[in-house]
Amino acid sequence: MSARDSLAAVIEKETGATKTASKAAVGKLFETIVKSTKKEGKISLPGFGTFLVAKRAARNGVNPKTGAPLKIKARKTLRFKPAAALRDL
């Protein structure tokens, strides 16, 4: 079972919503996180944490198969910073 299905099952159980509605809610949540981070660079969910876009610098790496050096391009990645309530679990 995927994480998406697991979350939908919890929502279904806790709220009494249908399976279809629960899956739609989880899908919409993930979609909103992606759209907001692309547009604004971060989204904060109070009591849960903050998703933010971080930049990774270009760097040199090694092909593990051949040992040949290669250049890894700079890119953006998504980071998660948990809220204080989650850090103290």
Contacts in CASP RR format, 6 or more apart in sequence:
PFRMAT RR
TARGET T0000
AUTHOR 0000-0000-0000
METHOD contacts of the structure
MODEL  1
MSARDSLAAVIEKETGATKTASKAAVGKLFETIVKSTKKEGKISLPGFGT
FLVAKRAARNGVNPKTGAPLKIKARKTLRFKPAAALRDL
1 9 0 8 1.000
4 23 0 8 1.000
4 26 0 8 1.000
4 27 0 8 1.000
4 30 0 8 1.000
5 23 0 8 1.000
7 26 0 8 1.000
8 19 0 8 1.000
8 22 0 8 1.000
8 23 0 8 1.000
8 25 0 8 1.000
8 26 0 8 1.000
9 22 0 8 1.000
11 17 0 8 1.000
11 22 0 8 1.000
11 25 0 8 1.000
11 26 0 8 1.000
12 18 0 8 1.000
12 19 0 8 1.000
12 21 0 8 1.000
12 22 0 8 1.000
15 22 0 8 1.000
17 25 0 8 1.000
32 43 0 8 1.000
33 43 0 8 1.000
33 51 0 8 1.000
36 42 0 8 1.000
36 43 0 8 1.000
36 51 0 8 1.000
37 43 0 8 1.000
37 51 0 8 1.000
37 52 0 8 1.000
37 53 0 8 1.000
37 78 0 8 1.000
38 53 0 8 1.000
41 52 0 8 1.000
41 53 0 8 1.000
42 50 0 8 1.000
42 51 0 8 1.000
42 52 0 8 1.000
42 53 0 8 1.000
43 50 0 8 1.000
43 51 0 8 1.000
43 52 0 8 1.000
44 50 0 8 1.000
45 51 0 8 1.000
45 83 0 8 1.000
46 83 0 8 1.000
47 83 0 8 1.000
47 84 0 8 1.000
47 85 0 8 1.000
47 86 0 8 1.000
48 82 0 8 1.000
48 83 0 8 1.000
48 86 0 8 1.000
49 80 0 8 1.000
49 81 0 8 1.000
49 82 0 8 1.000
49 83 0 8 1.000
49 86 0 8 1.000
50 80 0 8 1.000
50 81 0 8 1.000
50 83 0 8 1.000
51 78 0 8 1.000
51 79 0 8 1.000
51 80 0 8 1.000
52 78 0 8 1.000
52 79 0 8 1.000
52 80 0 8 1.000
52 81 0 8 1.000
53 76 0 8 1.000
53 77 0 8 1.000
53 78 0 8 1.000
53 79 0 8 1.000
54 76 0 8 1.000
54 77 0 8 1.000
54 78 0 8 1.000
54 79 0 8 1.000
55 74 0 8 1.000
55 75 0 8 1.000
55 76 0 8 1.000
55 77 0 8 1.000
56 74 0 8 1.000
56 75 0 8 1.000
56 76 0 8 1.000
56 77 0 8 1.000
57 74 0 8 1.000
58 71 0 8 1.000
58 72 0 8 1.000
58 73 0 8 1.000
58 74 0 8 1.000
59 71 0 8 1.000
59 72 0 8 1.000
60 69 0 8 1.000
60 70 0 8 1.000
60 71 0 8 1.000
60 72 0 8 1.000
61 69 0 8 1.000
61 70 0 8 1.000
61 71 0 8 1.000
61 72 0 8 1.000
62 68 0 8 1.000
62 69 0 8 1.000
62 70 0 8 1.000
63 69 0 8 1.000
63 70 0 8 1.000
END
